Amino acid sequence: MNTSSAGFDQASDRLKQLLEDANINVVSCMADLQKAPIAIVHTQDEEAWESLLKNSPKGSIRLRSSGGGILQPRHRVGENGVYEFYLQIQHDNPHFTCRDILLIFTELKKRGMAKAVAEGNCPCPLSKYFVKQATHNLSVLLILCQGFIAVHANARGEPEDVPRADWTDVKMALTKMRWPELCSSGTGRELLVEELLDKSANGSIRRANLRKMACDPQFWTPLLEGMRSLGSNCDKVIHTICREEWDTLTGNEDWGPVRELLRFAWDSAGANPGPGNVARAFVPLANRLGGA
């Protein structure tokens, strides 16, 4: 048993099993972690976590895993010299194994490694565990919005099969995407699927088939997989992780339409958000992310 490393799992057996598989000591209470040079914890007890940080000796390393909850990264060295780290890949991720635990512990024990992570200079192979992608979910949402809006345009780049009340919003989104220009010029046309440029009588029917695919709930799967890997609580994921991504971007656009589309994608069960809602979320999102 590796007594220089230890772990504690308050809420599930998953981390405990990983630690046992890695031959790392599993303790029965967090106070028993204080003497371990490096320890990993899964707990929702903030008071006990803060106590562990306060009472651990200088130079010790403390890692916290959310196990599917929401934890914001604030890797740092406390005033008492204790390293405080937060894993961004939760231990209940099926791809996270005892080998990952051993790799993290081994790397962090190397001279200067903990200091580098705390200062934000996280090197490979630790970066995937500690570096949070600032706008990953919003970038995926932007790409899906573009595809959804594109199939609601005719071969001239104008709204097609769009409710009259949403026509202006969709037109604005298409303009933001430079879609009319793309449809009329040769530059970039080779990147578009043929149905989008078909000006024949059959073109509208072909695009209707694309719209049917876009209106299927499975269309949002790439976004959902990323969001749900961050936790099972919709409100926490959207109002903490995704909102933090939004706040890292400059601009004064309204978060509301983006938030509502994220919630729709999470809750959708056969429903169609409609081109208007997607367009109203896309424009502020594209502005924040620096263009379409």
Steps between C-alpha positions, in 0.01 A plus 500: 500500500628844403493691832645821355172550311144478627141562407152545640164443330199637683218454253568196280706186465646589159803701618558254783520216251739693275728573795498138612579386145792745500619360836446836671392523862129578551420667833173506693493874574656810349696583816709190434624657175686784671836324523500357145732692262238467224130422532190495285153567637142465385277693740217750512600608853654843445585545868693172513679584174606841629614342825714251309665780305559704815651219706717329238876561514678738264573348159228237515270458199122479526284407202123514487276315257139600451388154388256656253424813704610851416834628620669810369875475446697712745830321509718685747745490789340600829657740747622198697675357192244224430421435132127501421397341169168414335466221246311592184446137400272350761580163651160360394599544136525141365821594317665607825686198645748411772776565246388864485519522881852356498609733220368808680665404829830407334522822298402730785774352719763610250703803601337826396192333344246601767630857488457508121139381519421751775641782288293400197792356304364146496716280276408180322397239598320675788326767295198283414429454872544858616460741207145601430408586141361848540235497226462137397124468551421838345719425199314174440169683535613760246584234240166323549313830472671573169394165361144538625463848353666406170235239420233765558627704204432469130763485227514882493581519870156621607281345774302196388219321686529755781198642688438859402551614860853356495595611150694811609701315766591219262592752230729676748664171594554407134657840439726449801606169344553679166274234353354705210855592393611140527209378288561756226879485474735222403717534810416230749212351300688175457476449877118498498282198446327501163148529641572845644584642157234322294289768329281251316142423593626193681744701712242604757396138550861392545560773757180398680660161556804671652271705724334181619839366605589826678170497689568153640606517870810296407627809318604647837683185619855642456407784734315282748784252536737778600255668737388183674859391555522804731212394722143374518337821620385715210485825698848455645658416165337789316515762774855426613716330235334639186439840657865515605600429138274787393650736757854430380404659167479873446182673391168632629267254324203347679569159655127417518443357147817289524401369843152407376636312200742308723210409726291392203780278372528341844126445550389432141300181448389517142440875501634742241650826631398677180721709275408821680625385840819360348562821306441720805758298693746480211553871438612596855697177522683572175572855613649377828710232334634744244289434196329215322 
